[in-house]
Amino acid sequence: MKITQYLFWTVWRIWFAILVMVPILILFPILLVLVISEKTYPQFYRVARFWAKIVLFGMGFYHRVKKEQKLEKGKSYMLVSNHTSMTDIMLMLVIVKDNPFVFVGKKELSKIPIFGFFYKRVTIMVDRNNSKSRFKVFELAQKRLHQGLSICIFPEGGVPDDESIILDTFKDGAFRLAIEHQIPIVPMSFIDNKKRFPFRFFSGTPGRMRVKIHPFIETEGLSVDSKQKVKEETRQLILKELKF
């Protein structure tokens, strides 16, 4: 029985890599044209959503979203959620349809062949060990917000090695940006991703991915002094749903 399970996980993980890479290779000419200019990012975003749908469907995942508040088309938001799986990126792309956003992500992912080529052109990359890099993130995020885009940050800053941690402590960046730009924070709980496709190689199973979009946290009129309070309020909303 265990041999069968390990064989399934091995083939399944290889299949995931194929699903991620092959559509990018097929769409390479289109993607290349769309990343030449920042003006064509909304078109790139639509292609990225199509890619994300292929990956999730091909892996046997289907999502169910419960919305306590809906995003307004064309409005900028700070999108935040827990981060426990490589599929978090795809799921975020799929569930946010009419508000193109830019990820703030780890610089290390830019080293992945082919995927990394596009990743570093459409993502705000951060080197968490470099204070200058963190400052640059604020400049680039400001530019993107002025273009009418939203920002997505996984505020835990990474995936903890200890899988018993339900939700790690949050970094300040997302909340400082949201307050400085007076944009609503959209807390989301990705309830099943850790079970469906964790970072451990021999683990996971196809199935349902539930998402809870919580009531937005407004930042209009707040000062940066409110950052800690807003950060903890956001974290508690997400954590409560994960514990349920």
DOFIGU-379720 format. One record per residue (C-alpha): residue number from 1; residue in three letters; x negated, y, z. Coordinates in steps of 0.05 Angstrom, whole numbers, m for minus. Each point is the difference from the previous one (the first is absolute). Layout:
N
nr  rest  xx  yy  zz
NUM  ALA  X  Y  Z
...
This chain:
244
nr  rest  xx  yy  zz
1  MET  0  0  0
2  LYS  m55  49  19
3  ILE  m39  m16  m64
4  THR  62  17  m40
5  GLN  8  66  38
6  TYR  m72  20  m11
7  LEU  5  m17  m73
8  PHE  63  42  m7
9  TRP  m32  59  35
10  THR  m63  m4  m43
11  VAL  40  m2  m66
12  TRP  48  54  26
13  ARG  m56  48  18
14  ILE  m34  m11  m67
15  TRP  67  13  m33
16  PHE  6  65  38
17  ALA  m67  23  m28
18  ILE  24  m18  m70
19  LEU  65  38  9
20  VAL  m38  61  24
21  MET  m53  1  m55
22  VAL  34  m26  m64
23  PRO  54  55  m5
24  ILE  m54  52  10
25  LEU  m41  m30  m56
26  ILE  61  m3  m46
27  LEU  20  72  16
28  PHE  m71  26  1
29  PRO  5  46  m61
30  ILE  65  31  26
31  LEU  m28  9  70
32  LEU  m65  29  m27
33  VAL  39  54  m37
34  LEU  43  16  61
35  VAL  m59  10  48
36  ILE  m35  50  m45
37  SER  42  57  27
38  GLU  34  12  68
39  LYS  60  26  m39
40  THR  17  m70  m24
41  TYR  m2  m30  70
42  PRO  77  m8  4
43  GLN  m4  m43  m63
44  PHE  m57  m40  30
45  TYR  42  m9  63
46  ARG  56  m32  m40
47  VAL  m49  m49  m31
48  ALA  m28  m14  70
49  ARG  70  m16  26
50  PHE  10  m48  m58
51  TRP  m66  m34  18
52  ALA  20  m5  73
53  LYS  66  m33  m18
54  ILE  m37  m52  m42
55  VAL  m46  m17  58
56  LEU  55  m6  53
57  PHE  48  m39  m45
58  GLY  m56  m46  m25
59  MET  m20  m16  72
60  GLY  71  m20  18
61  PHE  15  62  42
62  TYR  65  38  1
63  HIS  14  62  41
64  ARG  59  26  40
65  VAL  1  73  20
66  LYS  41  31  56
67  LYS  2  76  m6
68  GLU  20  44  58
69  GLN  m15  61  m43
70  LYS  m11  7  m75
71  LEU  m57  37  m34
72  GLU  20  59  m43
73  LYS  m23  m5  m72
74  GLY  m58  47  m15
75  LYS  m15  18  72
76  SER  m68  m11  33
77  TYR  m7  m46  60
78  MET  m52  m32  44
79  LEU  13  m75  m5
80  VAL  m27  m43  56
81  SER  7  m73  19
82  ASN  m35  m56  36
83  HIS  m55  m34  m39
84  THR  m11  m75  5
85  SER  m4  m27  m71
86  MET  m27  14  m70
87  THR  73  m2  m23
88  ASP  15  64  40
89  ILE  m25  41  m59
90  MET  46  m36  m50
91  LEU  60  3  46
92  MET  m9  74  13
93  LEU  m3  13  m75
94  VAL  63  m41  m13
95  ILE  45  31  53
96  VAL  m19  73  m14
97  LYS  29  13  m68
98  ASP  14  74  m13
99  ASN  m55  32  42
100  PRO  m68  m15  m31
101  PHE  m53  m3  53
102  VAL  m75  m7  7
103  PHE  m33  m49  47
104  VAL  m54  21  48
105  GLY  m42  m63  2
106  LYS  m66  m31  19
107  LYS  m60  15  m46
108  GLU  m20  m73  2
109  LEU  58  m21  m45
110  SER  m31  39  m57
111  LYS  m52  m54  m6
112  ILE  50  m52  m24
113  PRO  m12  m13  m74
114  ILE  50  32  m48
115  PHE  50  15  56
116  GLY  m52  46  32
117  PHE  m9  39  m65
118  PHE  71  26  4
119  TYR  4  0  75
120  LYS  m54  53  7
121  ARG  33  43  m53
122  VAL  70  2  30
123  THR  m12  m9  75
124  ILE  m27  49  51
125  MET  m58  m41  26
126  VAL  m27  7  70
127  ASP  m64  m24  31
128  ARG  20  m6  73
129  ASN  m72  2  23
130  ASN  m13  67  m34
131  SER  29  64  30
132  LYS  m10  38  m66
133  SER  40  m53  m36
134  ARG  57  7  50
135  PHE  0  76  m10
136  LYS  2  m10  m76
137  VAL  63  m42  8
138  PHE  37  61  26
139  GLU  m21  42  m60
140  LEU  20  m53  m50
141  ALA  66  m14  35
142  GLN  17  74  1
143  LYS  m12  2  m75
144  ARG  46  m60  m12
145  LEU  55  29  44
146  HIS  m3  65  m39
147  GLN  12  m42  m63
148  GLY  65  m24  30
149  LEU  m24  m70  19
150  SER  8  m37  66
151  ILE  m56  m31  41
152  CYS  m3  m71  28
153  ILE  m45  m17  58
154  PHE  m4  m63  42
155  PRO  m16  36  66
156  GLU  m31  m59  35
157  GLY  m61  13  m43
158  GLY  m10  m74  m15
159  VAL  23  m69  18
160  PRO  m23  m24  69
161  ASP  m38  m66  4
162  ASP  43  m21  59
163  GLU  65  m24  m32
164  SER  35  2  68
165  ILE  1  76  m6
166  ILE  69  18  m25
167  LEU  m17  73  m16
168  ASP  m67  32  11
169  THR  m10  71  25
170  PHE  11  55  m53
171  LYS  m51  48  m28
172  ASP  16  74  m2
173  GLY  m8  15  m74
174  ALA  70  m14  m26
175  PHE  33  41  54
176  ARG  m46  59  m5
177  LEU  11  2  m75
178  ALA  75  m5  8
179  ILE  2  57  51
180  GLU  m47  45  m38
181  HIS  42  m8  m64
182  GLN  67  m1  37
183  ILE  23  m64  m35
184  PRO  43  m54  32
185  ILE  m32  m64  25
186  VAL  34  m63  m24
187  PRO  m14  m58  49
188  MET  9  m70  m29
189  SER  m5  m68  32
190  PHE  m25  m56  m45
191  ILE  28  m56  41
192  ASP  m20  m64  m36
193  ASN  m63  16  m40
194  LYS  m47  m26  54
195  LYS  36  m67  0
196  ARG  8  m4  m75
197  PHE  m70  18  m23
198  PRO  m50  14  56
199  PHE  m74  13  m13
200  ARG  m18  m71  23
201  PHE  m11  m42  m62
202  PHE  34  m64  23
203  SER  66  30  21
204  GLY  65  31  m26
205  THR  63  m22  m35
206  PRO  47  27  m54
207  GLY  64  31  24
208  ARG  35  62  24
209  MET  m34  66  15
210  ARG  43  46  43
211  VAL  m12  74  3
212  LYS  31  50  49
213  ILE  m2  73  m20
214  HIS  10  39  64
215  PRO  30  70  8
216  PHE  m50  51  m24
217  ILE  m41  41  49
218  GLU  4  73  m20
219  THR  m62  43  8
220  GLU  29  67  m21
221  GLY  m17  52  52
222  LEU  m49  m45  37
223  SER  m73  18  13
224  VAL  m61  m45  0
225  ASP  7  m2  76
226  SER  60  m46  m10
227  LYS  m43  m51  m37
228  GLN  m7  m50  58
229  LYS  74  2  17
230  VAL  21  m11  m73
231  LYS  m51  m55  m8
232  GLU  25  m39  60
233  GLU  73  11  m19
234  THR  m15  m30  m69
235  ARG  m38  m58  28
236  GLN  55  m18  50
237  LEU  53  0  m56
238  ILE  m41  m49  m41
239  LEU  m21  m43  59
240  LYS  71  m8  27
241  GLU  23  m31  m65
242  LEU  m61  m47  m3
243  LYS  14  m25  70
244  PHE  74  m12  m13
